Each structure stands twice: as C-alpha cells, then as structure tokens.
C-alpha cells in the first residue's frame, strides 16, 4: 500500500503538466483551447488517442486544427 506521502506527491504532480503535454486545438477555425495530452488519450483506441499518443508528430507551439 502506498504511503500517504507518495499519494500526496502523485496528486500534486497531476496538477502540473509539462509544456509538451499541453496541446492547443483550433476547433473549426473558430475557437482555440488548450488541453492536456492525457485527456485526449484517456480512451484507448479512440481516434483522439491515436492522433495524440505520440504515434504522429506535431510541431510544438503550433495549434492543431480539428474540424
């Protein structure tokens, strides 16, 4: 069983994301949102997981167009 300290460390680490794990999505050219990569990859085998799991290269700092 994890110690309480280890559990707290995990919770705090989950609050922060590395810059490369934050993606900016351009939704139909109308809205731009920032989302964590792990949210997009949370459903294994989904189209979003396939696109953002690292199998495809994305240029850091650029919006990803979703239509």
Residue pairs with C-beta under 8 A, 6 or more apart in sequence:
2 10
17 36
17 37
17 38
19 60
20 37
20 60
21 36
21 37
21 38
22 34
22 35
22 36
22 37
23 34
23 35
23 36
23 37
23 40
23 52
23 58
23 64
24 32
24 33
24 34
24 62
24 63
24 64
25 32
25 33
25 34
25 35
25 63
25 64
25 65
25 66
26 32
26 63
26 64
26 65
26 66
27 33
27 66
28 66
28 67
29 65
32 63
37 52
40 48
40 49
40 51
40 52
41 48
41 49
41 52
41 53
42 49
43 49
50 56
52 58
58 64
